[in-house]
Amino acid sequence: MEKQRQKIIFVLPDMPGGGTERVVAMLANEYAGRGYPVAILLFAGSRTAYPLDERVEVFIAGQASGGNPLIQLRRLVKMRRFYRANAGCHIFAFSVRGSIFSVLAAAGIPHGFLVSERNDPSRMSGKRLRDWSYGRADRIVLQTEDMKKCFPERIRKKSVVIPNPVADHVPEPYAGERRKRIVSVGRLQPQKNHKLLLDAFAAFHKVHADYELHIFGVGELKDDLKRQAEALGIDGAVFLRGFSDNVQEEMRDSAMFVLSSDYEGISNSMIEALSMGVPVISTDCPVGGSRAYIEDGVSGLLTPVGDAQALTAAMFRIAEHPDLSRSLSANGARIREKYSLKKIADRFLEEAGILH
């Protein structure tokens, strides 16, 4: 008789639409499809922007606390009850706070514990508390080798690098003539540095006025970016599209995808653009996430962080050299097989000690 599989519980604050949430949804659906009991524990919200398999349980442990200790205590109590009801579960914390809360809430309850770091660890505040919780994990999953340098030796010993997956449903590469559209996807927040992108596009647009810039994402900088586009005189060519559940189709036949971040773990949208054969430009930001997927000049173009002139020059290269555009497209699309969802999902199970 087959031994009953223990539940896999993904932990993160909320799922409003973002790279981390997308990966969690992909993995949760994959495991549910394999017959694993799966839950997603949200401790600071109740949104689920990405489609989830009907077999994936969503447990709401609380809303955003705003630092209120009473709300945080209630959250911990609910989390503890859930972990106790699922004793022997495997906790997959995809959030620093989620790892801290889980260490506290699951104390004394049998469980496996894996943490997945999703951003640049050097930018994290409260590193002592983070490292305390990570030190209690069985395994820490990092996205690049460079991330290991940000942690003390005791954390490095438990660390393994697992790249982000390419979703099975990502459309095949586009083969026709591309639209004169530049696409960027990411939350409208300082980390993504869309202001740099607007500056670079303004210079590019002076020569290539028939191109448009479409930015997908939501965030607190929306009004600032609108005002900047107006001041640069490009507001008629810049479109802030908000969140889209059809962003892959929006990207697929675009002339190029641009990631302008100051720092990044790994951009899932960048991975999807590469896998669909969209020519990609990315800042070579810490901690090497883009560099892990892009060979500069071969499968994409890397530019220095914060360098608007270099970003503009990269746009010119793709727009004015069709052979380069086609070469980047073909080489970038090769990541589809290398980073398939099945392979990455297996790696997580192996490192968690679930798949042997």
Buried (B, 14 or more C-beta within 10 A) or exposed (E): EEEEBBBBBBBBBBBBBBBBBBBBBBBBBBBBEBEBBBBBBBBBBEEBBBEBEEBBBBBBBBBEBEEEEEBBEBBBEBBBEBBBEBEEBBBBBBBBBBBBBBBEBBEEBEBBBBBBBBBBBBEBEEBEBBBEBBBBBBBBBBBBEBBBEBBEEEBBEBBBBBBBBBBEEBBEBBEEEBBBBBBBBBBBBBBBBBBBBBBBBBBBBEEBEEBBBBBBBBBEBBEBBEEBBEEBEBBEBBBBBEBBEEBBEBBBBBBBBBBBBBBBBBBBBBBBBBBBBBBBBBBBBBBBBBBBBBEBEEBBBBBEBEBBEBBBBBBEBBBEEEEBBEBBBEBBBEBBEEBBBEBBBBBBBBBBEBEE
